[in-house]
Amino acid sequence: MTAGQLADWTRALFEGEVIDPEAVQTLTDTAFDNGDGSAEIPGWVSVGPDLLGTPVITASGAAATPGTTPSPRGSPSRA
């Protein structure tokens, strides 16, 4: 899958073309508003247009670097 195909699939997911709109609502109801124009949905981050000039939905996750462990919110913390 190319980056463009992933972007198209992600858009389709959140527009109810991959799963039922009710399931999309359940997914988005789990969002956590970070208070800075972004929100985290388990596995996804939604960034409002005020932050980057256009709405963005992207995959989220933590990649621990040596000497760190992923925290529950996904940001590495020192071990």
C-alpha positions in Angstrom: 0.0 0.0 0.0 1.4 3.4 -0.9 1.2 6.5 1.3 -1.5 7.9 -1.0 -3.6 4.7 -0.8 -3.3 4.7 3.0 -4.4 8.3 3.1 -7.4 7.5 0.9 -8.3 4.5 3.0 -8.0 6.5 6.2 -10.3 9.2 4.8 -12.8 6.5 3.7 -12.6 5.0 7.2 -13.5 8.2 9.0 -16.2 9.0 6.4 -18.0 5.7 7.0 -17.1 4.1 3.7 -15.1 1.2 5.3 -17.2 0.6 8.4 -20.7 1.6 9.3 -21.2 5.3 10.2 -22.3 4.1 13.7 -19.0 2.3 14.1 -17.2 5.5 13.1 -19.1 7.4 15.7 -18.1 4.8 18.3 -14.5 5.1 17.3 -14.5 8.9 17.4 -16.3 9.0 20.7 -13.2 7.6 22.3 -11.1 10.7 21.2 -9.1 12.6 23.8 -8.8 16.3 23.1 -5.2 17.5 23.7 -6.3 21.1 23.9 -3.8 22.2 21.3 -5.8 21.7 18.1 -5.2 17.9 18.1 -7.1 15.0 19.4 -6.0 11.4 19.9 -8.2 8.5 18.9 -6.8 5.1 19.9 -4.4 4.4 17.0 -5.1 7.7 15.3 -4.5 11.4 15.8 -6.8 14.1 14.4 -5.3 17.6 13.8 -7.6 20.5 13.2 -7.1 22.9 10.3 -6.0 25.7 12.6 -2.8 23.9 13.4 -1.6 22.8 9.9 -4.0 24.7 7.6 -6.0 21.6 6.7 -7.5 18.8 8.7 -5.2 15.8 9.1 -5.9 12.3 10.4 -2.7 10.2 10.9 -1.6 7.0 12.6 -0.2 7.3 16.1 2.0 5.1 18.1 5.1 5.0 20.2 8.5 3.9 19.1 10.6 3.4 22.1 14.2 4.4 21.8 17.0 2.7 23.8 16.7 3.7 27.4 13.0 4.7 27.2 9.7 2.9 27.5 6.4 3.9 25.9 4.0 5.7 28.2 0.2 5.0 28.0 -0.3 8.2 26.0 2.4 7.1 23.5 5.2 9.5 24.3 8.5 7.7 25.3 9.5 8.2 28.9 12.9 7.5 30.5 13.3 4.0 31.9 
